[in-house]
């Protein structure tokens, strides 16, 4: 998306909500006394692991597929993904009878790969670099005429992800703060749009792994710059912030808190023990950010989007401890 | 409770619902496409692991404590429990500023013991037999004047547990079948009462571990008889069916399906993977019963109460596999 392209607005989040309503699930909002006590705050969790495909990604993917013209739909869609977006696009495409190609980098988790394959998407393996992923996608586009649905730097995807925040605000009005994980920034930019139109008094906090903190740097420095290779257990948050995502977050404002992986894994375990919910490290990072900054959240009403739960229950990261 | 004592009726479930409403949580009802596909049926799950204390047991305990006279409340309550009821009664007592004694058999799981202690209950250890538990309780009653709140053979507890079914029926009307685990029969008898008044066309199916199948025998033979020592991974379902529980189930009718532990553990893993929800083996037995009898449930609308989630995430039963 060129930097001159128009950015999605709040109305496009509302349009997305109407478009995906026949297909997406209104996920539950959960809470637990023990987690409130641990945080010294009032926490509500949007359980997107219970969304179709096991992650919020279905929202953006479904909106993007529903936006295709008949001619575009006939040629299919293509994307690259370490897992959740690929599974989500595969499912959204299947529901709309559209062919879906997914380019998967080597090293993606087995649980996520299995989900992509389950949706009937055509899998293509590539090297685990963004350059290899994009080049492979371009080749498939050229060969098939398929429409690229980028995992996060796509206005239809951003608008779709914003619907998770709309639903959370409807279930838990009056939030002081909303905390969401940030990787490529699809969920984060969508959240910013949703808050701007529905709850402008709610502060947006982005939780980012310390080992993949490009968003913190970009918002601090006012520009996206290549950083060190990501090094984090949060496999869903290794992507660099997308261009439209950056512009939306810069325009609407967001604070970034960086989180150590050890804190993320402790939060993941706490969520299983206290909310009884299995979430990915890439989700737990948001609670970890809250627990690591008690003064920032003390006494506040805090919404947290638990983005997904696609983790192998037989390989929990503390099982070896 | 003597066998001539009047049994609780449907109205007492409604009374309990009003009595516990200020304290208990209306737990969410969840579903997952993959589980519907696995069962060939439409499944909805009442997630009682998200109840206060991590199990449905808070409902009955809270109703029992709320029923105490001021004089009774001043002397406290006492119970014996392998965990969830003890934690639930401790919490209900704390909310009503009542002293709570819990007799805990040796061998109770560490995760459950920690929950009991957390509620501020006074812990008393005893040998892991029902005789030792009851004798120890009687000693505490004699010394303190505390009121016994039996974990399941108590009409106030039975009525309270029935509220879980009331809520599930409200969220998912028109169920063909309701499946709940059975141990002592508090939840099962409460479910039977709730169905009798609210949805008499819904069949009640009880899921029971094959290694603790006294309820199946009792309903088949028309009498409760001592059987072999329970041998099951379902630590919450080792108790024998209570006397009033038996009479209610016999009067209102229920079918029992027995389940092998291996099937229960497979269902537990499936629930974590597909519903993202950590549940106890004593909960997973209900889904296992459905999956083991596909012809019985094919195409039906099935409600399942997932009774609790108090299991140590670091000691999941398949981690060693």
Interface residues (C-beta under 8 A of the other chain):
Chain A: X28 X30 X32 X33 X47 X49 X50 X52 X54 X269 X272 X273 X275 X276 X277 X278 X279 X309 X312 X313 X314 X316 X318 X319 X321
Chain B: X28 X30 X32 X33 X47 X49 X50 X52 X54 X111 X269 X272 X273 X275 X276 X277 X278 X279 X309 X312 X313 X314 X316 X318 X319 X321
